[in-house]
Amino acid sequence: MRMIRWEAPPVAPAGIVLGTAIALAMLVPMMKRSTGQGPYIPPLLCGSFAGAVVMLGLTAVTDPARAALRRETLEG
């Protein structure tokens, strides 16, 4: 579990950066073409999404690992 806890935190920021880059790559040209301005992204909203992604990422990694290790100890 210690190894999983060390591996999980870099995955969430990588997902945040990659997801943000993809969204901005699509959103910026669309907004520039339709309104002539870039998109406004409220910092609090962006931060809350990032926090949710980190929490979901950690949960998605640690819960299955914990269940697999528990099953291994019960069977073995």
Buried (B, 14 or more C-beta within 10 A) or exposed (E): EEEBEEEBEEBBEEBBEEEBEEEBEEBEEEBEEEEEEEEEEEEEEEEEBBEEBBEEBBEEBBEEBEEEEEEEEEEE
